[in-house]
Each structure stands twice: as C-alpha cells, then as structure tokens.
C-alpha cells in the first residue's frame, strides 16, 4: 500500500505543480518583470550595460517555471504521501481526505509560511550578490528549525495524548510549536537589503504572490492526494 500511496502522492504533486505554474504566471510574473526593469535601470544608471543571461526570459517564465513547479510538486507530493502512510490509523478515526488536508496544512506552515515570515522571498534587484550564500543558508536553516520544532511538537502532543484528552494534546503541541518558532525567529539575524527607490508595492505584491503560489501548491497536493488516497484505501 505504501508504494501505491507514494505514486499517488507524486501524481498529486504533478497536477498541483500545474496549478502552481498557473498561479505564478498570473500573479508572480507581472511584478517580477517590474523588478527586472528596476534592476536594469539601476545598472544603466551605474554605467553598466544590460547583459543577457544564459537562459532567456521567455524560457524562464515558460518551460523553466513549469519545470520548477512540477519538480517541486512531485517531491512534496511524495513526502506528503510518506507522512500520510505513517499517520494513517495512528491519529484516530479520520477520513483520508481530511488527513491529507491536515498534513498539507501543517507542511505549508512549517516549510513555507514560517520561513518566509523571517526571510521573505525577494525579487530581482533586492539583495546583494555578496550575501546570497548567507541568505540562502539562513533560509534553509529556518526551514530545518521549523520542521524540527514541528517534530518536537508532535512528540509532545503524543505524550500528552496518552494521559489527557486529544484536544488538550493538540493545544499543547500547537503552543509548543509556536513558542519554539517565535523564539528562534528572534534569535536568528535579520536581513534587509532593499535598495533605495525600489517600489514598495512591487516588493510586497511579489512576496505575497510567492507565498500564495506555495499555498496553491500545498492545497492542491492535499486536495488531490486526499481523493486519490481514499480510492487506494478502498481498493
């Protein structure tokens, strides 16, 4: 059954990747183009000519973006399927679609929402080339911290559930996760490298769009996999 669930999870991620691609094309690309225009204006003002990258913008916003969305969707769908197989019949009486939706919501919070609250996505022209390695490391460190806090919260909830009502266990686990995340977010250094004159509306729309695209991806995986998993379990 685990192998079948894994394949269905990857299929759900594939289909959700197409949804994320549509959302990115509609809501992310317009502000991305504006940010690229601002970056080109900065380079022109500094006396540097615009250089063509190894991949054209048409390829980036077309095949490149689609490939990235699908690849990430397949990977996340597989991980969700593994978590589903482990949690099934271990978290009480709950339907397959409901469990898939809960797991997708938890994954979105831990992998997307929490890290972006500390280190939000930045469009081109925002961020120094000299600190790109540091910023990338800090972001993935925040992802690992959020996932680690989630695992500790689950262990705490399971320990409490052995002695108290389920709602008390869920409340304790949620409170522990939130406390750990808030504490560690304050402990990590902040990064603010927005150049002078960069349009604030473009920056915030881009960040909201980036988070919204990830929401579409996780929600699509949860909804589609819930249906596919229910059919698999019935069979």
VEXRODREN-305658 format. One record per residue (C-alpha): residue number from 1; residue in one letter; x, y, z. Coordinates in nm, 2 decimals. Each point is the difference from the previous one (the first is absolute). Layout:
<mizas>
NUM_A_X_Y_Z
...
</mizas>
This chain:
<mizas>
1_X_0.00_0.00_0.00
2_X_0.29_0.24_0.08
3_X_0.13_-0.02_-0.35
4_X_-0.34_0.07_-0.15
5_X_-0.05_0.29_0.23
6_X_0.34_0.14_-0.10
7_X_-0.08_-0.02_-0.37
8_X_-0.33_0.17_0.06
9_X_0.17_0.27_0.21
10_X_0.24_0.07_-0.28
11_X_-0.28_0.01_-0.25
12_X_-0.19_0.25_0.23
13_X_0.32_0.21_0.01
14_X_0.03_-0.01_-0.37
15_X_-0.35_0.13_-0.05
16_X_0.03_0.26_0.28
17_X_0.32_0.12_-0.18
18_X_-0.21_0.10_-0.30
19_X_-0.23_0.20_0.23
20_X_0.30_0.17_0.16
21_X_0.14_0.08_-0.34
22_X_-0.33_0.17_-0.10
23_X_0.00_0.20_0.33
24_X_0.36_0.10_-0.05
25_X_-0.06_0.11_-0.36
26_X_-0.31_0.21_0.10
27_X_0.12_0.15_0.33
28_X_0.37_-0.03_0.02
29_X_0.14_0.08_-0.35
30_X_-0.14_0.36_-0.03
31_X_0.18_0.13_0.31
32_X_0.31_-0.21_-0.09
33_X_0.01_0.19_-0.33
34_X_-0.02_0.33_0.18
35_X_0.28_-0.10_0.23
36_X_0.22_-0.10_-0.29
37_X_-0.08_0.34_-0.17
38_X_0.11_0.18_0.32
39_X_0.32_-0.21_0.02
40_X_0.08_0.09_-0.37
41_X_-0.06_0.37_0.08
42_X_0.24_-0.02_0.29
43_X_0.27_-0.17_-0.21
44_X_-0.05_0.26_-0.27
45_X_0.03_0.28_0.25
46_X_0.33_-0.15_0.13
47_X_0.14_-0.01_-0.35
48_X_-0.04_-0.38_-0.05
49_X_-0.16_-0.13_-0.31
50_X_-0.27_-0.27_0.03
51_X_0.14_-0.35_-0.05
52_X_-0.21_-0.28_-0.14
53_X_0.00_-0.30_0.23
54_X_0.06_-0.36_-0.11
55_X_-0.37_-0.06_-0.01
56_X_-0.25_0.24_-0.16
57_X_-0.29_0.15_0.19
58_X_-0.24_-0.18_-0.23
59_X_0.15_-0.33_0.10
60_X_0.01_0.09_0.37
61_X_-0.36_0.10_0.03
62_X_-0.12_-0.29_-0.22
63_X_0.18_-0.33_0.00
64_X_0.23_0.08_0.28
65_X_-0.28_0.11_0.24
66_X_-0.22_-0.29_-0.09
67_X_0.29_-0.25_0.05
68_X_0.08_0.15_0.34
69_X_-0.36_-0.01_0.12
70_X_-0.06_-0.35_-0.11
71_X_0.33_-0.13_0.14
72_X_-0.06_0.16_0.34
73_X_-0.36_-0.12_-0.01
74_X_0.10_-0.36_-0.06
75_X_0.26_0.01_0.28
76_X_-0.25_0.15_0.25
77_X_-0.27_-0.24_-0.11
78_X_0.23_-0.30_0.07
79_X_0.08_0.14_0.34
80_X_-0.36_0.06_0.08
81_X_-0.08_-0.36_-0.10
82_X_0.27_-0.14_0.23
83_X_-0.14_0.21_0.29
84_X_-0.35_-0.12_-0.08
85_X_0.10_-0.36_-0.01
86_X_0.17_0.04_0.34
87_X_-0.29_0.19_0.16
88_X_-0.29_-0.20_-0.14
89_X_-0.19_-0.18_0.28
90_X_0.24_0.14_0.25
91_X_-0.18_0.33_0.06
92_X_-0.34_-0.12_0.08
93_X_-0.30_-0.04_-0.23
94_X_0.03_0.24_-0.28
95_X_-0.07_-0.02_-0.37
96_X_0.27_-0.01_-0.26
97_X_-0.08_0.34_-0.16
98_X_-0.02_0.16_0.35
99_X_0.34_-0.15_0.10
100_X_0.16_0.11_-0.33
101_X_-0.14_0.35_0.04
102_X_0.14_0.02_0.36
103_X_0.34_-0.12_-0.11
104_X_0.01_0.24_-0.29
105_X_-0.09_0.29_0.23
106_X_0.27_-0.10_0.25
107_X_0.25_-0.03_-0.28
108_X_-0.09_0.34_-0.14
109_X_0.04_0.16_0.34
110_X_0.33_-0.17_0.09
111_X_0.17_0.01_-0.35
112_X_-0.14_0.32_-0.15
113_X_-0.17_0.23_0.24
114_X_0.23_0.00_0.30
115_X_0.33_0.04_-0.20
116_X_-0.15_0.28_-0.22
117_X_-0.12_0.19_0.31
118_X_0.37_0.04_0.09
119_X_0.16_0.00_-0.34
120_X_-0.26_0.09_-0.27
121_X_0.06_-0.05_-0.36
122_X_0.17_0.29_-0.18
123_X_-0.03_0.10_-0.37
124_X_0.30_0.09_-0.22
125_X_0.19_0.32_0.11
126_X_-0.08_-0.08_0.36
127_X_0.30_-0.15_0.19
128_X_0.37_0.02_-0.05
129_X_0.19_-0.25_-0.21
130_X_0.26_-0.01_0.28
131_X_-0.25_-0.14_0.25
132_X_-0.19_-0.24_-0.21
133_X_0.18_-0.30_0.16
134_X_-0.08_0.12_0.35
135_X_-0.36_0.08_-0.08
136_X_-0.05_-0.34_-0.16
137_X_0.16_-0.18_0.30
138_X_-0.22_0.20_0.25
139_X_-0.32_-0.08_-0.20
140_X_0.07_-0.37_0.00
141_X_0.11_0.01_0.36
142_X_-0.34_0.15_0.08
143_X_-0.17_-0.28_-0.19
144_X_0.19_-0.26_0.20
145_X_-0.09_0.18_0.32
146_X_-0.37_0.01_-0.09
147_X_0.00_-0.37_-0.09
148_X_0.19_-0.09_0.32
149_X_-0.24_0.20_0.21
150_X_-0.29_-0.18_-0.17
151_X_0.15_-0.34_0.08
152_X_0.05_0.10_0.37
153_X_-0.35_0.13_0.01
154_X_-0.14_-0.33_-0.13
155_X_0.20_-0.20_0.25
156_X_-0.13_0.22_0.28
157_X_-0.36_-0.03_-0.13
158_X_0.03_-0.38_-0.01
159_X_0.13_-0.01_0.36
160_X_-0.28_0.22_0.12
161_X_-0.26_-0.20_-0.19
162_X_0.09_-0.31_0.20
163_X_-0.12_0.17_0.32
164_X_-0.24_0.28_-0.10
165_X_-0.28_0.07_-0.26
166_X_0.10_0.03_-0.36
167_X_-0.09_0.37_-0.02
168_X_0.24_0.07_0.29
169_X_0.28_-0.19_-0.18
170_X_-0.06_0.21_-0.32
171_X_-0.01_0.32_0.20
172_X_0.33_-0.08_0.18
173_X_0.17_-0.10_-0.33
174_X_-0.11_0.31_-0.18
175_X_0.11_0.23_0.29
176_X_0.34_-0.17_0.01
177_X_0.05_0.04_-0.37
178_X_-0.10_0.36_0.00
179_X_0.23_0.08_0.30
180_X_0.30_-0.17_-0.15
181_X_-0.05_0.17_-0.34
182_X_-0.04_0.34_0.15
183_X_0.30_-0.04_0.23
184_X_0.23_-0.12_-0.28
185_X_-0.12_0.26_-0.24
186_X_0.11_0.28_0.24
187_X_0.33_-0.18_0.05
188_X_0.09_-0.02_-0.37
189_X_0.14_0.31_-0.16
190_X_-0.22_0.21_-0.23
191_X_0.08_0.10_-0.36
192_X_-0.11_0.33_-0.15
193_X_0.16_0.09_-0.33
194_X_-0.27_0.18_-0.19
195_X_0.16_0.27_-0.21
196_X_-0.11_0.36_0.02
197_X_-0.28_0.09_-0.24
198_X_-0.12_-0.36_-0.05
199_X_-0.39_0.01_-0.03
200_X_-0.14_-0.12_0.33
201_X_-0.32_-0.12_-0.17
202_X_0.20_-0.22_-0.24
203_X_0.20_-0.15_0.28
204_X_-0.30_-0.09_0.22
205_X_-0.21_-0.13_-0.29
206_X_0.29_-0.22_-0.11
207_X_0.03_-0.14_0.36
208_X_-0.37_-0.06_0.03
209_X_-0.01_-0.16_-0.34
210_X_0.30_-0.23_0.09
211_X_-0.18_-0.11_0.32
212_X_-0.33_-0.04_-0.19
213_X_0.16_-0.22_-0.26
214_X_0.13_-0.23_0.27
215_X_-0.34_0.00_0.16
216_X_-0.16_-0.11_-0.34
217_X_0.26_-0.27_-0.03
218_X_-0.05_-0.15_0.35
219_X_-0.38_0.04_-0.02
220_X_-0.01_-0.17_-0.34
221_X_0.21_-0.29_0.12
222_X_-0.21_-0.05_0.31
223_X_-0.33_0.01_-0.19
224_X_0.10_-0.22_-0.29
225_X_0.19_-0.25_0.21
226_X_-0.29_-0.02_0.25
227_X_-0.22_-0.12_-0.29
228_X_0.26_-0.24_-0.14
229_X_0.09_-0.14_0.34
230_X_-0.37_-0.07_0.08
231_X_-0.03_-0.20_-0.32
232_X_0.32_-0.19_0.07
233_X_-0.12_-0.09_0.36
234_X_-0.34_-0.11_-0.13
235_X_0.17_-0.23_-0.25
</mizas>
